[in-house]
Amino acid sequence: MAATILSVLVVVAILGGCAILTQLFARVMYRRCPECGVLNARRRWRCRQCGAPLVEE
Ligand SMILES: [Zn+2]
C-alpha cells in the first residue's frame, strides 16, 4: 500500500514538474499580446492576430 502511494506521489511530481517546465518554456519562447491575448513568438514585434505592438516586459 505504501509503495502504491509512493508511486502515485512520484507520478504526480513528474507531471507537475512537466507542467512547470512547459509553462517556463512557453514563457521564454512566447509573448502574449496585451490586446487580444494571442501567443506570439518572441522574435515578433507585432501581434500576428491584431498587429498590436508587443512590448518588452
Ligand atoms: Zn493581438
N, CA, C, O and the ligand as a Tripos MOL2 file, in Angstrom:
@<TRIPOS>MOLECULE
protein
  229   227    58     0     0
PROTEIN
NO_CHARGES

@<TRIPOS>ATOM
      1 N           0.8380   -1.2170    0.0000 N.3       1 MET1
      2 CA          0.0000    0.0000    0.0000 C.3       1 MET1
      3 C           0.8620    1.2510    0.0000 C.2       1 MET1
      4 O           0.6170    2.2010   -0.7440 O.2       1 MET1
      5 N           1.8920    1.2250    0.8670 N.am      2 ALA2
      6 CA          2.7920    2.3710    0.9320 C.3       2 ALA2
      7 C           3.4980    2.5780   -0.4070 C.2       2 ALA2
      8 O           3.7280    3.7100   -0.8340 O.2       2 ALA2
      9 N           3.8360    1.4640   -1.0610 N.am      3 ALA3
     10 CA          4.5060    1.5530   -2.3570 C.3       3 ALA3
     11 C           3.5780    2.1870   -3.3890 C.2       3 ALA3
     12 O           4.0280    2.9610   -4.2340 O.2       3 ALA3
     13 N           2.2890    1.8650   -3.3260 N.am      4 THR4
     14 CA          1.3170    2.4390   -4.2580 C.3       4 THR4
     15 C           1.2290    3.9510   -4.0730 C.2       4 THR4
     16 O           1.2500    4.7140   -5.0380 O.2       4 THR4
     17 N           1.1290    4.3680   -2.8050 N.am      5 ILE5
     18 CA          1.0540    5.8060   -2.5130 C.3       5 ILE5
     19 C           2.3100    6.5110   -3.0110 C.2       5 ILE5
     20 O           2.2520    7.5950   -3.5920 O.2       5 ILE5
     21 N           3.4550    5.8580   -2.7640 N.am      6 LEU6
     22 CA          4.7280    6.4510   -3.1810 C.3       6 LEU6
     23 C           4.7800    6.6020   -4.7050 C.2       6 LEU6
     24 O           5.2130    7.6340   -5.2180 O.2       6 LEU6
     25 N           4.3370    5.5660   -5.4220 N.am      7 SER7
     26 CA          4.3840    5.6470   -6.8870 C.3       7 SER7
     27 C           3.4270    6.7100   -7.4040 C.2       7 SER7
     28 O           3.7270    7.3990   -8.3790 O.2       7 SER7
     29 N           2.2730    6.8440   -6.7530 N.am      8 VAL8
     30 CA          1.3320    7.9010   -7.1460 C.3       8 VAL8
     31 C           1.9710    9.2670   -6.9240 C.2       8 VAL8
     32 O           1.8610   10.1580   -7.7670 O.2       8 VAL8
     33 N           2.6420    9.4260   -5.7770 N.am      9 LEU9
     34 CA          3.3110   10.6980   -5.4890 C.3       9 LEU9
     35 C           4.3820   11.0010   -6.5360 C.2       9 LEU9
     36 O           4.5330   12.1410   -6.9730 O.2       9 LEU9
     37 N           5.1220    9.9630   -6.9300 N.am     10 VAL10
     38 CA          6.1720   10.1560   -7.9340 C.3      10 VAL10
     39 C           5.5630   10.6050   -9.2630 C.2      10 VAL10
     40 O           6.0690   11.5270   -9.9020 O.2      10 VAL10
     41 N           4.4780    9.9510   -9.6730 N.am     11 VAL11
     42 CA          3.8120   10.3140  -10.9330 C.3      11 VAL11
     43 C           3.3140   11.7580  -10.8800 C.2      11 VAL11
     44 O           3.4820   12.5210  -11.8310 O.2      11 VAL11
     45 N           2.6940   12.1200   -9.7440 N.am     12 VAL12
     46 CA          2.1830   13.4900   -9.5950 C.3      12 VAL12
     47 C           3.3300   14.4930   -9.6590 C.2      12 VAL12
     48 O           3.2140   15.5460  -10.2850 O.2      12 VAL12
     49 N           4.4420   14.1510   -9.0020 N.am     13 ALA13
     50 CA          5.5980   15.0430   -9.0050 C.3      13 ALA13
     51 C           6.1480   15.2170  -10.4180 C.2      13 ALA13
     52 O           6.5180   16.3210  -10.8180 O.2      13 ALA13
     53 N           6.1980   14.1210  -11.1690 N.am     14 ILE14
     54 CA          6.7180   14.1930  -12.5410 C.3      14 ILE14
     55 C           5.7870   15.0300  -13.4140 C.2      14 ILE14
     56 O           6.2380   15.8780  -14.1830 O.2      14 ILE14
     57 N           4.4780   14.7810  -13.2870 N.am     15 LEU15
     58 CA          3.5090   15.5440  -14.0860 C.3      15 LEU15
     59 C           3.5690   17.0300  -13.7420 C.2      15 LEU15
     60 O           3.5400   17.8880  -14.6240 O.2      15 LEU15
     61 N           3.6530   17.3200  -12.4380 N.am     16 GLY16
     62 CA          3.7410   18.7060  -12.0110 C.3      16 GLY16
     63 C           5.0030   19.3690  -12.5360 C.2      16 GLY16
     64 O           4.9710   20.5170  -12.9810 O.2      16 GLY16
     65 N           6.1110   18.6440  -12.4830 N.am     17 GLY17
     66 CA          7.3760   19.1700  -12.9990 C.3      17 GLY17
     67 C           7.2850   19.4560  -14.4820 C.2      17 GLY17
     68 O           7.7800   20.4800  -14.9530 O.2      17 GLY17
     69 N           6.6510   18.5520  -15.2260 N.am     18 CYS18
     70 CA          6.4860   18.7510  -16.6750 C.3      18 CYS18
     71 C           5.6300   19.9770  -16.9570 C.2      18 CYS18
     72 O           5.9290   20.7580  -17.8600 O.2      18 CYS18
     73 N           4.5570   20.1440  -16.1740 N.am     19 ALA19
     74 CA          3.6780   21.2930  -16.3810 C.3      19 ALA19
     75 C           4.4320   22.5920  -16.1330 C.2      19 ALA19
     76 O           4.2910   23.5520  -16.8900 O.2      19 ALA19
     77 N           5.2350   22.6190  -15.0660 N.am     20 ILE20
     78 CA          6.0040   23.8180  -14.7460 C.3      20 ILE20
     79 C           7.0340   24.0880  -15.8400 C.2      20 ILE20
     80 O           7.2170   25.2300  -16.2610 O.2      20 ILE20
     81 N           7.7100   23.0190  -16.3010 N.am     21 LEU21
     82 CA          8.7100   23.1750  -17.3580 C.3      21 LEU21
     83 C           8.0630   23.7000  -18.6420 C.2      21 LEU21
     84 O           8.6130   24.5780  -19.3070 O.2      21 LEU21
     85 N           6.8960   23.1570  -18.9830 N.am     22 THR22
     86 CA          6.1910   23.5870  -20.1880 C.3      22 THR22
     87 C           5.8330   25.0620  -20.0870 C.2      22 THR22
     88 O           5.9570   25.8180  -21.0510 O.2      22 THR22
     89 N           5.3850   25.4560  -18.8930 N.am     23 GLN23
     90 CA          4.9950   26.8470  -18.6870 C.3      23 GLN23
     91 C           6.2080   27.7730  -18.8090 C.2      23 GLN23
     92 O           6.1380   28.8320  -19.4320 O.2      23 GLN23
     93 N           7.3220   27.3500  -18.2000 N.am     24 LEU24
     94 CA          8.5460   28.1530  -18.2850 C.3      24 LEU24
     95 C           8.9930   28.2730  -19.7390 C.2      24 LEU24
     96 O           9.3710   29.3490  -20.2030 O.2      24 LEU24
     97 N           8.9390   27.1340  -20.4530 N.am     25 PHE25
     98 CA          9.3410   27.1180  -21.8520 C.3      25 PHE25
     99 C           8.4810   28.0710  -22.6670 C.2      25 PHE25
    100 O           8.9920   28.8480  -23.4730 O.2      25 PHE25
    101 N           7.1640   28.0050  -22.4500 N.am     26 ALA26
    102 CA          6.2460   28.8900  -23.1860 C.3      26 ALA26
    103 C           6.5330   30.3480  -22.8500 C.2      26 ALA26
    104 O           6.4450   31.2230  -23.7110 O.2      26 ALA26
    105 N           6.8750   30.5990  -21.5980 N.am     27 ARG27
    106 CA          7.1360   31.9800  -21.1940 C.3      27 ARG27
    107 C           8.4230   32.5050  -21.8380 C.2      27 ARG27
    108 O           8.5330   33.6840  -22.1740 O.2      27 ARG27
    109 N           9.3920   31.5980  -22.0020 N.am     28 VAL28
    110 CA         10.6560   32.0070  -22.6130 C.3      28 VAL28
    111 C          10.4840   32.1970  -24.1170 C.2      28 VAL28
    112 O          11.0390   33.1310  -24.6950 O.2      28 VAL28
    113 N           9.7150   31.3100  -24.7490 N.am     29 MET29
    114 CA          9.6260   31.2950  -26.2050 C.3      29 MET29
    115 C           8.5460   32.2180  -26.7640 C.2      29 MET29
    116 O           8.6350   32.6560  -27.9110 O.2      29 MET29
    117 N           7.5430   32.5110  -25.9680 N.am     30 TYR30
    118 CA          6.3980   33.2440  -26.4940 C.3      30 TYR30
    119 C           6.0950   34.4690  -25.6590 C.2      30 TYR30
    120 O           6.5270   34.6000  -24.5130 O.2      30 TYR30
    121 N           5.3500   35.3450  -26.2620 N.am     31 ARG31
    122 CA          4.9310   36.5690  -25.6150 C.3      31 ARG31
    123 C           3.4380   36.7290  -25.8760 C.2      31 ARG31
    124 O           2.9850   36.5500  -27.0060 O.2      31 ARG31
    125 N           2.6770   37.0600  -24.8510 N.am     32 ARG32
    126 CA          1.2410   37.1780  -25.0220 C.3      32 ARG32
    127 C           0.8780   38.5980  -25.4190 C.2      32 ARG32
    128 O           1.3530   39.5670  -24.8260 O.2      32 ARG32
    129 N           0.0280   38.7050  -26.4350 N.am     33 CYS33
    130 CA         -0.4070   40.0190  -26.9030 C.3      33 CYS33
    131 C          -1.2490   40.7090  -25.8310 C.2      33 CYS33
    132 O          -2.1850   40.1070  -25.3060 O.2      33 CYS33
    133 N          -0.9320   41.9590  -25.4990 N.am     34 PRO34
    134 CA         -1.7250   42.6600  -24.4800 C.3      34 PRO34
    135 C          -3.1240   43.0220  -24.9820 C.2      34 PRO34
    136 O          -4.0210   43.2780  -24.1790 O.2      34 PRO34
    137 N          -3.3120   43.0450  -26.2960 N.am     35 GLU35
    138 CA         -4.6060   43.4360  -26.8580 C.3      35 GLU35
    139 C          -5.5770   42.2610  -26.9420 C.2      35 GLU35
    140 O          -6.7020   42.3390  -26.4490 O.2      35 GLU35
    141 N          -5.1300   41.1660  -27.5740 N.am     36 CYS36
    142 CA         -6.0550   40.0510  -27.8260 C.3      36 CYS36
    143 C          -5.6640   38.7780  -27.1020 C.2      36 CYS36
    144 O          -6.4370   37.8200  -27.1040 O.2      36 CYS36
    145 N          -4.4830   38.7290  -26.4790 N.am     37 GLY37
    146 CA         -4.1120   37.5640  -25.6920 C.3      37 GLY37
    147 C          -3.5350   36.4150  -26.4900 C.2      37 GLY37
    148 O          -3.2910   35.3470  -25.9290 O.2      37 GLY37
    149 N          -3.3070   36.5960  -27.7860 N.am     38 VAL38
    150 CA         -2.7380   35.5310  -28.6160 C.3      38 VAL38
    151 C          -1.2570   35.3850  -28.3060 C.2      38 VAL38
    152 O          -0.5590   36.3760  -28.0890 O.2      38 VAL38
    153 N          -0.7750   34.1330  -28.2870 N.am     39 LEU39
    154 CA          0.6510   33.8960  -28.0740 C.3      39 LEU39
    155 C           1.4110   34.1530  -29.3620 C.2      39 LEU39
    156 O           1.0450   33.6370  -30.4180 O.2      39 LEU39
    157 N           2.4500   34.9350  -29.2780 N.am     40 ASN40
    158 CA          3.2940   35.2320  -30.4330 C.3      40 ASN40
    159 C           4.7220   34.8130  -30.1340 C.2      40 ASN40
    160 O           5.1670   34.8800  -28.9880 O.2      40 ASN40
    161 N           5.4410   34.3800  -31.1640 N.am     41 ALA41
    162 CA          6.8490   34.0590  -30.9910 C.3      41 ALA41
    163 C           7.5930   35.2970  -30.4950 C.2      41 ALA41
    164 O           7.2490   36.4250  -30.8490 O.2      41 ALA41
    165 N           8.6120   35.0710  -29.6760 N.am     42 ARG42
    166 CA          9.2940   36.1830  -29.0290 C.3      42 ARG42
    167 C          10.0000   37.1000  -30.0450 C.2      42 ARG42
    168 O          10.1940   38.2850  -29.7750 O.2      42 ARG42
    169 N          10.3820   36.5570  -31.2080 N.am     43 ARG43
    170 CA         11.0900   37.3720  -32.1890 C.3      43 ARG43
    171 C          10.1620   38.3790  -32.8460 C.2      43 ARG43
    172 O          10.6270   39.3570  -33.4310 O.2      43 ARG43
    173 N           8.8350   38.1530  -32.7570 N.am     44 ARG44
    174 CA          7.8900   39.0870  -33.3560 C.3      44 ARG44
    175 C           7.8390   40.3800  -32.5460 C.2      44 ARG44
    176 O           8.0040   40.3770  -31.3260 O.2      44 ARG44
    177 N           7.6110   41.4590  -33.2400 N.am     45 TRP45
    178 CA          7.4340   42.7130  -32.5130 C.3      45 TRP45
    179 C           6.0420   43.2750  -32.7330 C.2      45 TRP45
    180 O           5.6710   44.2980  -32.1590 O.2      45 TRP45
    181 N           5.2520   42.5690  -33.6000 N.am     46 ARG46
    182 CA          3.8520   42.9020  -33.7330 C.3      46 ARG46
    183 C           3.0220   41.6340  -33.6240 C.2      46 ARG46
    184 O           3.4490   40.5670  -34.0630 O.2      46 ARG46
    185 N           1.8390   41.7510  -33.0410 N.am     47 CYS47
    186 CA          0.9590   40.5890  -32.8870 C.3      47 CYS47
    187 C           0.5380   40.0630  -34.2480 C.2      47 CYS47
    188 O           0.2000   40.8310  -35.1480 O.2      47 CYS47
    189 N           0.5620   38.7080  -34.3910 N.am     48 ARG48
    190 CA          0.1810   38.1270  -35.6770 C.3      48 ARG48
    191 C          -1.3290   38.1730  -35.8700 C.2      48 ARG48
    192 O          -1.8140   38.0170  -36.9910 O.2      48 ARG48
    193 N          -2.0660   38.3820  -34.8030 N.am     49 GLN49
    194 CA         -3.5270   38.3990  -34.8840 C.3      49 GLN49
    195 C          -4.0510   39.8080  -35.1530 C.2      49 GLN49
    196 O          -4.7990   40.0190  -36.1080 O.2      49 GLN49
    197 N          -3.6650   40.7720  -34.3170 N.am     50 CYS50
    198 CA         -4.2800   42.0970  -34.3950 C.3      50 CYS50
    199 C          -3.2700   43.1840  -34.7610 C.2      50 CYS50
    200 O          -3.6560   44.3350  -34.9630 O.2      50 CYS50
    201 N          -1.9810   42.8370  -34.8490 N.am     51 GLY51
    202 CA         -0.9910   43.8150  -35.2680 C.3      51 GLY51
    203 C          -0.5740   44.7960  -34.1880 C.2      51 GLY51
    204 O           0.1610   45.7440  -34.4660 O.2      51 GLY51
    205 N          -1.0290   44.5880  -32.9650 N.am     52 ALA52
    206 CA         -0.6330   45.4780  -31.8780 C.3      52 ALA52
    207 C           0.8570   45.2860  -31.5770 C.2      52 ALA52
    208 O           1.3540   44.1620  -31.6540 O.2      52 ALA52
    209 N           1.5660   46.3440  -31.2410 N.am     53 PRO53
    210 CA          2.9790   46.2000  -30.9100 C.3      53 PRO53
    211 C           3.1560   45.4110  -29.6200 C.2      53 PRO53
    212 O           2.4380   45.6220  -28.6430 O.2      53 PRO53
    213 N           4.1370   44.4880  -29.6320 N.am     54 LEU54
    214 CA          4.4250   43.6780  -28.4450 C.3      54 LEU54
    215 C           5.5880   44.3240  -27.7030 C.2      54 LEU54
    216 O           6.7010   44.4140  -28.2210 O.2      54 LEU54
    217 N           5.3120   44.7670  -26.4980 N.am     55 VAL55
    218 CA          6.3380   45.4770  -25.7280 C.3      55 VAL55
    219 C           7.0960   44.5000  -24.8540 C.2      55 VAL55
    220 O           6.5620   43.4590  -24.4700 O.2      55 VAL55
    221 N           8.3290   44.8270  -24.5420 N.am     56 GLU56
    222 CA          9.1150   44.0360  -23.5990 C.3      56 GLU56
    223 C           8.5240   44.1540  -22.2170 C.2      56 GLU56
    224 O           8.0600   45.2220  -21.8170 O.2      56 GLU56
    225 N           8.5420   43.0350  -21.4750 N.am     57 GLU57
    226 CA          8.0300   43.0840  -20.1020 C.3      57 GLU57
    227 C           9.0730   43.6850  -19.1980 C.2      57 GLU57
    228 O           8.8440   43.8190  -17.9960 O.2      57 GLU57
    229 ZN         -3.0140   40.7990  -30.6010 Zn       58 ZN58
@<TRIPOS>BOND
     1     1     2 1
     2     2     3 1
     3     3     4 2
     4     3     5 am
     5     5     6 1
     6     6     7 1
     7     7     8 2
     8     7     9 am
     9     9    10 1
    10    10    11 1
    11    11    12 2
    12    11    13 am
    13    13    14 1
    14    14    15 1
    15    15    16 2
    16    15    17 am
    17    17    18 1
    18    18    19 1
    19    19    20 2
    20    19    21 am
    21    21    22 1
    22    22    23 1
    23    23    24 2
    24    23    25 am
    25    25    26 1
    26    26    27 1
    27    27    28 2
    28    27    29 am
    29    29    30 1
    30    30    31 1
    31    31    32 2
    32    31    33 am
    33    33    34 1
    34    34    35 1
    35    35    36 2
    36    35    37 am
    37    37    38 1
    38    38    39 1
    39    39    40 2
    40    39    41 am
    41    41    42 1
    42    42    43 1
    43    43    44 2
    44    43    45 am
    45    45    46 1
    46    46    47 1
    47    47    48 2
    48    47    49 am
    49    49    50 1
    50    50    51 1
    51    51    52 2
    52    51    53 am
    53    53    54 1
    54    54    55 1
    55    55    56 2
    56    55    57 am
    57    57    58 1
    58    58    59 1
    59    59    60 2
    60    59    61 am
    61    61    62 1
    62    62    63 1
    63    63    64 2
    64    63    65 am
    65    65    66 1
    66    66    67 1
    67    67    68 2
    68    67    69 am
    69    69    70 1
    70    70    71 1
    71    71    72 2
    72    71    73 am
    73    73    74 1
    74    74    75 1
    75    75    76 2
    76    75    77 am
    77    77    78 1
    78    78    79 1
    79    79    80 2
    80    79    81 am
    81    81    82 1
    82    82    83 1
    83    83    84 2
    84    83    85 am
    85    85    86 1
    86    86    87 1
    87    87    88 2
    88    87    89 am
    89    89    90 1
    90    90    91 1
    91    91    92 2
    92    91    93 am
    93    93    94 1
    94    94    95 1
    95    95    96 2
    96    95    97 am
    97    97    98 1
    98    98    99 1
    99    99   100 2
   100    99   101 am
   101   101   102 1
   102   102   103 1
   103   103   104 2
   104   103   105 am
   105   105   106 1
   106   106   107 1
   107   107   108 2
   108   107   109 am
   109   109   110 1
   110   110   111 1
   111   111   112 2
   112   111   113 am
   113   113   114 1
   114   114   115 1
   115   115   116 2
   116   115   117 am
   117   117   118 1
   118   118   119 1
   119   119   120 2
   120   119   121 am
   121   121   122 1
   122   122   123 1
   123   123   124 2
   124   123   125 am
   125   125   126 1
   126   126   127 1
   127   127   128 2
   128   127   129 am
   129   129   130 1
   130   130   131 1
   131   131   132 2
   132   131   133 am
   133   133   134 1
   134   134   135 1
   135   135   136 2
   136   135   137 am
   137   137   138 1
   138   138   139 1
   139   139   140 2
   140   139   141 am
   141   141   142 1
   142   142   143 1
   143   143   144 2
   144   143   145 am
   145   145   146 1
   146   146   147 1
   147   147   148 2
   148   147   149 am
   149   149   150 1
   150   150   151 1
   151   151   152 2
   152   151   153 am
   153   153   154 1
   154   154   155 1
   155   155   156 2
   156   155   157 am
   157   157   158 1
   158   158   159 1
   159   159   160 2
   160   159   161 am
   161   161   162 1
   162   162   163 1
   163   163   164 2
   164   163   165 am
   165   165   166 1
   166   166   167 1
   167   167   168 2
   168   167   169 am
   169   169   170 1
   170   170   171 1
   171   171   172 2
   172   171   173 am
   173   173   174 1
   174   174   175 1
   175   175   176 2
   176   175   177 am
   177   177   178 1
   178   178   179 1
   179   179   180 2
   180   179   181 am
   181   181   182 1
   182   182   183 1
   183   183   184 2
   184   183   185 am
   185   185   186 1
   186   186   187 1
   187   187   188 2
   188   187   189 am
   189   189   190 1
   190   190   191 1
   191   191   192 2
   192   191   193 am
   193   193   194 1
   194   194   195 1
   195   195   196 2
   196   195   197 am
   197   197   198 1
   198   198   199 1
   199   199   200 2
   200   199   201 am
   201   201   202 1
   202   202   203 1
   203   203   204 2
   204   203   205 am
   205   205   206 1
   206   206   207 1
   207   207   208 2
   208   207   209 am
   209   209   210 1
   210   210   211 1
   211   211   212 2
   212   211   213 am
   213   213   214 1
   214   214   215 1
   215   215   216 2
   216   215   217 am
   217   217   218 1
   218   218   219 1
   219   219   220 2
   220   219   221 am
   221   221   222 1
   222   222   223 1
   223   223   224 2
   224   223   225 am
   225   225   226 1
   226   226   227 1
   227   227   228 2
@<TRIPOS>SUBSTRUCTURE
     1 MET1         2 RESIDUE 1 A MET
     2 ALA2         6 RESIDUE 1 A ALA
     3 ALA3        10 RESIDUE 1 A ALA
     4 THR4        14 RESIDUE 1 A THR
     5 ILE5        18 RESIDUE 1 A ILE
     6 LEU6        22 RESIDUE 1 A LEU
     7 SER7        26 RESIDUE 1 A SER
     8 VAL8        30 RESIDUE 1 A VAL
     9 LEU9        34 RESIDUE 1 A LEU
    10 VAL10       38 RESIDUE 1 A VAL
    11 VAL11       42 RESIDUE 1 A VAL
    12 VAL12       46 RESIDUE 1 A VAL
    13 ALA13       50 RESIDUE 1 A ALA
    14 ILE14       54 RESIDUE 1 A ILE
    15 LEU15       58 RESIDUE 1 A LEU
    16 GLY16       62 RESIDUE 1 A GLY
    17 GLY17       66 RESIDUE 1 A GLY
    18 CYS18       70 RESIDUE 1 A CYS
    19 ALA19       74 RESIDUE 1 A ALA
    20 ILE20       78 RESIDUE 1 A ILE
    21 LEU21       82 RESIDUE 1 A LEU
    22 THR22       86 RESIDUE 1 A THR
    23 GLN23       90 RESIDUE 1 A GLN
    24 LEU24       94 RESIDUE 1 A LEU
    25 PHE25       98 RESIDUE 1 A PHE
    26 ALA26      102 RESIDUE 1 A ALA
    27 ARG27      106 RESIDUE 1 A ARG
    28 VAL28      110 RESIDUE 1 A VAL
    29 MET29      114 RESIDUE 1 A MET
    30 TYR30      118 RESIDUE 1 A TYR
    31 ARG31      122 RESIDUE 1 A ARG
    32 ARG32      126 RESIDUE 1 A ARG
    33 CYS33      130 RESIDUE 1 A CYS
    34 PRO34      134 RESIDUE 1 A PRO
    35 GLU35      138 RESIDUE 1 A GLU
    36 CYS36      142 RESIDUE 1 A CYS
    37 GLY37      146 RESIDUE 1 A GLY
    38 VAL38      150 RESIDUE 1 A VAL
    39 LEU39      154 RESIDUE 1 A LEU
    40 ASN40      158 RESIDUE 1 A ASN
    41 ALA41      162 RESIDUE 1 A ALA
    42 ARG42      166 RESIDUE 1 A ARG
    43 ARG43      170 RESIDUE 1 A ARG
    44 ARG44      174 RESIDUE 1 A ARG
    45 TRP45      178 RESIDUE 1 A TRP
    46 ARG46      182 RESIDUE 1 A ARG
    47 CYS47      186 RESIDUE 1 A CYS
    48 ARG48      190 RESIDUE 1 A ARG
    49 GLN49      194 RESIDUE 1 A GLN
    50 CYS50      198 RESIDUE 1 A CYS
    51 GLY51      202 RESIDUE 1 A GLY
    52 ALA52      206 RESIDUE 1 A ALA
    53 PRO53      210 RESIDUE 1 A PRO
    54 LEU54      214 RESIDUE 1 A LEU
    55 VAL55      218 RESIDUE 1 A VAL
    56 GLU56      222 RESIDUE 1 A GLU
    57 GLU57      226 RESIDUE 1 A GLU
    58 ZN58       229 GROUP 0 **** ****
